Amino acid sequence: DNITNIGQNALNGFTNLRDIILPASLEYLSEGTFGDCEKLNSTLVINGETPPIVSGAPFVPGTVKTIIVPPKREAAYRSNAFWRTFKIMPQLGVSLNDKTNG
């Protein structure tokens, strides 16, 4: 998972694409990345601790409604102008990066 950028219209036209899990390494998501992917599930999983920078509208409007983000990172996504427009929920379970004693 060394993907840092998904370019403009990269997956445009993948009409049967349903599920998206964005890797932790993703830094940039471009305009129209998932354009014409009208069968997308309404929930998107993002594994990045830092919200990816978004250029334009990467999804067909109205397809993605909820994003699931790493535990304890909801505030970072709520403070981002693009990502705060979605319902934000934490991933269930414990992050492998969570260094709690126990």
Order of alpha helices (4+ residues) and beta strands (2+ residues): beta-beta-beta-beta-beta-beta-alpha-beta
